[in-house]
Amino acid sequence: MLLGRLSGMFSVLITSASLYRVDVQLSKPCESPKQWEGNVYTVDTKTNIMRRARVVYDENAPRVRITEDISIGNQVDFYDVVYLHNVEYRLNLKTRQCNVTALTHPFRQFGVPQDANFIGKATIGIAGIPGENVVIENYSGQFRDGTKYFGDVTYPNCIPVSRGVYYKSGLSLDRFYDINVGIADPMVFIPHKECAEKLSGT
């Protein structure tokens, strides 16, 4: 069922585009903003999870704050997550239980990795009419742990539009929207007190 929904998302995107033009050429990947805030919708066919989240992203540190609701079937859970110093601090907003976990893979960029392979450009919408189209760049590659990915960013500002990550038994697809460059409050990356108490053993 989830695969069907994922296919439907692609169908809607393709159908709604009056013109989709791919211009393949040799080029280096663009550079995405290092700091931004925005929203993301995720479908994961490996875990059958659907997620809606608010993201505060700082690639310079690197660190990420994600406030998310996760749906698995009819069950919905709410989490506030901080990724900091290669550690995940995950607070369940219903139970106030915090889990602290060391990440098992290197930091993965939401933007375009500099070693990514440029695939081409595409115009979604009606070409030549201001406000009726957006130009995106397509890229793909592998993370340092060998996991394959692909993605799209706007052109020329290189704002993330989508990112897909392949797993042995599935695909995780992120769709980004309402992105604003910069971080309004750097203090959002401080883990909740429940997580700090767990680290201190109190």
C-alpha positions as CSV (number, residue, x, y, z in Angstrom):
1,M,0.0,0.0,0.0
2,L,2.8,2.4,0.9
3,L,4.6,1.7,-2.3
4,G,1.3,2.5,-4.1
5,R,1.1,5.9,-2.3
6,L,4.7,6.6,-3.2
7,S,4.0,5.9,-6.8
8,G,0.9,8.1,-6.6
9,M,3.1,11.0,-5.3
10,F,5.3,10.7,-8.4
11,S,2.3,10.5,-10.7
12,V,0.8,13.7,-9.3
13,L,4.1,15.5,-9.6
14,I,4.5,14.4,-13.2
15,T,0.9,15.0,-14.2
16,S,0.8,18.5,-12.7
17,A,3.9,19.6,-14.6
18,S,2.9,21.1,-17.9
19,L,6.4,20.8,-19.1
20,Y,9.3,18.7,-17.8
21,R,12.5,19.4,-19.6
22,V,15.7,17.6,-18.8
23,D,19.0,19.3,-19.9
24,V,21.8,16.9,-19.3
25,Q,25.3,18.4,-19.3
26,L,28.6,18.1,-17.5
27,S,28.6,20.3,-14.4
28,K,29.6,20.4,-10.8
29,P,26.9,20.3,-8.1
30,C,25.7,23.6,-6.7
31,E,26.3,24.5,-3.0
32,S,23.2,24.4,-0.8
33,P,22.7,26.9,2.1
34,K,24.5,25.6,5.2
35,Q,21.8,26.9,7.6
36,W,18.0,26.9,7.1
37,E,14.6,26.2,8.7
38,G,11.7,24.5,6.9
39,N,9.3,21.6,6.7
40,V,9.7,18.1,5.4
41,Y,7.3,15.2,4.5
42,T,8.9,11.8,4.5
43,V,7.7,8.4,3.3
44,D,9.9,5.4,4.2
45,T,9.0,2.1,2.5
46,K,11.5,0.2,4.7
47,T,9.7,1.0,8.0
48,N,6.3,1.9,6.5
49,I,6.6,5.3,8.2
50,M,5.1,8.6,7.1
51,R,6.5,11.7,8.8
52,R,5.7,15.4,8.9
53,A,8.4,17.5,10.5
54,R,9.7,21.0,11.2
55,V,13.5,21.1,10.6
56,V,16.2,23.5,11.9
57,Y,19.4,22.6,10.0
58,D,23.0,23.6,10.6
59,E,25.5,21.9,8.4
60,N,28.4,24.0,9.8
61,A,28.3,22.4,13.3
62,P,26.8,19.9,12.2
63,R,23.5,19.7,14.1
64,V,19.8,19.3,13.4
65,R,16.6,19.9,15.4
66,I,13.5,18.0,14.1
67,T,10.0,18.3,15.6
68,E,8.0,15.5,14.0
69,D,4.9,13.4,14.0
70,I,5.3,9.9,12.8
71,S,2.5,7.7,11.5
72,I,2.6,3.9,11.3
73,G,-0.8,2.7,10.2
74,N,-3.3,4.3,12.6
75,Q,-0.8,5.0,15.3
76,V,0.7,8.6,15.5
77,D,3.7,9.5,17.8
78,F,5.2,12.9,18.4
79,Y,8.9,13.5,18.9
80,D,11.4,16.3,19.5
81,V,14.8,15.2,18.2
82,V,18.2,16.9,18.4
83,Y,21.2,15.5,16.4
84,L,24.3,16.9,18.0
85,H,27.9,15.7,18.1
86,N,26.9,12.5,16.3
87,V,24.4,11.7,19.1
88,E,20.6,11.5,18.7
89,Y,18.5,12.9,21.6
90,R,14.9,11.7,21.0
91,L,12.2,12.9,23.3
92,N,8.7,11.4,23.1
93,L,6.4,14.3,23.6
94,K,3.6,12.1,24.9
95,T,5.5,10.2,27.6
96,R,8.4,12.7,28.1
97,Q,10.8,9.7,27.8
98,C,14.1,10.5,26.2
99,N,16.3,8.1,24.4
100,V,20.0,9.0,23.8
101,T,21.7,7.1,21.0
102,A,25.1,7.3,19.3
103,L,24.7,7.5,15.5
104,T,26.1,4.6,13.6
105,H,26.7,6.5,10.3
106,P,28.4,9.8,9.5
107,F,26.4,13.1,9.2
108,R,24.3,13.1,6.1
109,Q,23.6,16.4,4.3
110,F,20.2,17.5,3.3
111,G,21.8,19.7,0.6
112,V,24.0,18.6,-2.2
113,P,27.2,16.8,-1.2
114,Q,30.2,18.2,-3.0
115,D,31.1,14.8,-4.4
116,A,27.6,14.2,-5.8
117,N,27.1,13.5,-9.5
118,F,25.2,16.2,-11.5
119,I,22.5,14.5,-13.6
120,G,20.8,17.5,-15.3
121,K,18.3,20.3,-15.1
122,A,14.5,20.1,-15.3
123,T,11.7,22.7,-15.6
124,I,8.5,21.9,-13.7
125,G,5.5,23.9,-14.7
126,I,5.0,26.2,-17.7
127,A,8.4,27.3,-19.2
128,G,8.7,31.0,-20.1
129,I,5.9,32.3,-17.8
130,P,7.2,34.0,-14.6
131,G,5.7,32.5,-11.5
132,E,4.5,29.4,-13.3
133,N,7.6,27.2,-13.2
134,V,10.6,26.3,-11.1
135,V,14.0,25.0,-12.4
136,I,15.6,22.2,-10.5
137,E,18.9,20.4,-10.7
138,N,19.1,16.6,-10.3
139,Y,22.0,14.8,-8.6
140,S,22.9,11.4,-7.2
141,G,25.8,9.7,-5.4
142,Q,26.9,7.7,-2.4
143,F,27.4,8.6,1.2
144,R,30.7,7.7,2.8
145,D,29.2,4.5,4.2
146,G,28.3,3.4,0.7
147,T,24.5,4.2,0.9
148,K,23.2,5.5,-2.4
149,Y,21.1,8.7,-2.7
150,F,19.5,11.0,-5.2
151,G,17.9,14.4,-4.9
152,D,16.6,17.7,-6.5
153,V,17.4,21.3,-5.6
154,T,16.2,24.6,-7.0
155,Y,18.3,26.5,-9.5
156,P,20.2,28.8,-9.1
157,N,19.9,29.0,-5.3
158,C,20.3,25.3,-4.6
159,I,17.5,25.0,-2.0
160,P,16.6,21.3,-1.2
161,V,13.4,20.1,-2.9
162,S,13.6,16.3,-2.4
163,R,16.1,13.6,-1.3
164,G,15.9,9.9,-1.6
165,V,18.0,7.3,0.2
166,Y,18.2,3.7,-0.9
167,Y,18.2,0.9,1.6
168,K,18.6,-2.9,1.0
169,S,14.9,-3.4,1.6
170,G,13.4,0.0,0.7
171,L,13.5,3.7,0.0
172,S,13.2,6.8,2.2
173,L,12.0,9.9,0.3
174,D,12.0,13.4,1.8
175,R,10.0,16.3,0.3
176,F,11.1,19.8,1.5
177,Y,8.9,22.9,1.5
178,D,8.6,26.4,3.1
179,I,12.4,26.7,3.6
180,N,13.9,29.9,4.9
181,V,17.6,30.4,4.8
182,G,19.2,31.1,8.2
183,I,18.5,30.1,11.8
184,A,16.3,32.4,14.0
185,D,17.3,30.9,17.3
186,P,20.6,29.0,17.7
187,M,19.4,27.8,21.2
188,V,17.0,25.3,19.6
189,F,19.9,22.8,19.5
190,I,20.1,22.4,23.2
191,P,18.6,19.0,24.2
192,H,15.5,18.9,26.5
193,K,16.1,18.7,30.3
194,E,14.8,15.1,30.2
195,C,17.7,14.1,27.9
196,A,20.2,16.0,30.0
197,E,19.0,14.3,33.2
198,K,19.4,10.9,31.5
199,L,23.0,11.7,30.5
200,S,23.8,12.9,34.1
201,G,22.1,9.9,35.6
202,T,19.7,12.0,37.8
